[in-house]
Amino acid sequence: MTEANFEWITNYDELAGLEAISKNADWVALDLEANSMFCYQEQVCLLQLNLGGKLFIIDTMALDGHVHDLDPLKACLENPDQACYVHGGEYDVCCLKRDYDIHLQGIWDSQQAAAYLGYKQTGYGHLVNNFCEVELDKSFSQYDWGTRPLDEAAINYAINDVVYLPRIIEALKQEVIEKDIYEEVLIANQSVMDSEPKPKGFDPGAVYRVKGFSRLHPSKHPVLFALFKWRDELAKEKDIPSGRIINAEVLIQLAQKTPTNFGSLKRIRLKSWILKDHGSHIMDIIKQAMREPPEMPERKIQQRKVDYQEKQREQRLKDWRRSESERRELPFQVILPARALAHLKQHGSSDLNSVPQLGKKRIELYGEKIKEICE
């Protein structure tokens, strides 16, 4: 593996110089690095670009931190007629929407294409090794990209994410065409573009997504919510991810066992500094929540009761999808994506054009069969 030559962008004037280059590029390959594992509210720390063969790294932390900082790239990145190469691009899409109001268009996602082609290993490193015969350094996968100055080896690690991406995608495109699944992959790429970021800040409703919530007795839900709110407040104060304060497993244990003395609290695997600095407060929170349970937030997505007919329809669709997948030697999602199956299961096949991620080609190939199955 050789070190790539790239231009380092650290101010708005340098960034403005990329506007013409990006608009005239035949394609754009893009990746970004953020610091989600190291701070309360993650931010984009680097943006790596390959503009038709010209390499750039934008130090987004060196800019002014305003939503319009990346405006010189907006026209290019939101142009549906200009291919934008990404790998596992949902995260990139969400970060750019959230922080810069940039809605990526023209996406071609190498991970989606590899998955639709049936590759068992779809990670970027595996694809680079497969198509370019290069072994990438993986030692910076857990790196704090908010660090300044950045390690030189980390910078080389970052730029390699867009060095090999165009070659990989061109090879995958050819395979997609040969397998006759081009439209199916385009629909998958559209789903990447449609990804939406989570709201910034504290989301009370996220308590329902805490791993283990469904196993917790409803009487303990208010205790969990009180602890969940306190954990977020402390994480914000310390500027670290809330999961690094108390992880989900321990949070559930606290709500389940409701320790109200240090003897029982010590039997729960709290970090030593949490126990020392906040143990008494945790017990006070638990006692208060048991005395006066806080009102639980609205649960936006209620569990829908699925009737017998829907279950049968779902099973018939899955059985047919499996059989067709084996016949065509293609993954399940090529035959019928999960979102399409879920819609058909619930609503049936009266309007195939309204089925998400189904598409014209699948309707032509399988429309009559789907209608027969859904009757």
Stockholm file with secondary structure:
# STOCKHOLM 1.0

chainA/1-375         MTEANFEWITNYDELAGLEAISKNADWVALDLEANSMFCYQEQVCLLQLNLGGKLFIIDTMALDGHVHDLDPLKACLENPDQACYVHGGEYDVCCLKRDYDIHLQGIWDSQQAAAYLGYKQTGYGHLVNNFCEVELDKSFSQYDWGTRPLDEAAINYAINDVVYLPRIIEALKQEVIEKDIYEEVLIANQSVMDSEPKPKGFDPGAVYRVKGFSRLHPSKHPVLFALFKWRDELAKEKDIPSGRIINAEVLIQLAQKTPTNFGSLKRIRLKSWILKDHGSHIMDIIKQAMREPPEMPERKIQQRKVDYQEKQREQRLKDWRRSESERRELPFQVILPARALAHLKQHGSSDLNSVPQLGKKRIELYGEKIKEICE
#=GR chainA/1-375 SS CCCCCCEEECSHHHHHTHHHHHHHCSEEEEEEEECTTTSSSCCEEEEEEEETTEEEEECGGGSCCCTTTTHHHHHHHTCTTSEEEESSTHHHHHHHHHHHCCCCCSEEEHHHHHHHTTCSCCSHHHHHHHHHCCCCCCTTTTCCTTCSSCCHHHHHHHHHHHHSHHHHHHHHHHHHHHTTCHHHHHHHHHHHHTCCCCCSSCCGGGGGGSTTGGGSCGGGHHHHHHHHHHHHHHHHHHTSCGGGTSCHHHHHHHHHHCCCSHHHHHTSCCCHHHHHHHHHHHHHHHHHHHHSCCCCCCCSSCCCCCCHHHHHHHHHHHHHHHHHHHHHTCCHHHHSCHHHHHHHHHHCSSCGGGSTTTHHHHHHHHHHHHHHHHC
#=GC SS_cons         CCCCCCEEECSHHHHHTHHHHHHHCSEEEEEEEECTTTSSSCCEEEEEEEETTEEEEECGGGSCCCTTTTHHHHHHHTCTTSEEEESSTHHHHHHHHHHHCCCCCSEEEHHHHHHHTTCSCCSHHHHHHHHHCCCCCCTTTTCCTTCSSCCHHHHHHHHHHHHSHHHHHHHHHHHHHHTTCHHHHHHHHHHHHTCCCCCSSCCGGGGGGSTTGGGSCGGGHHHHHHHHHHHHHHHHHHTSCGGGTSCHHHHHHHHHHCCCSHHHHHTSCCCHHHHHHHHHHHHHHHHHHHHSCCCCCCCSSCCCCCCHHHHHHHHHHHHHHHHHHHHHTCCHHHHSCHHHHHHHHHHCSSCGGGSTTTHHHHHHHHHHHHHHHHC
//
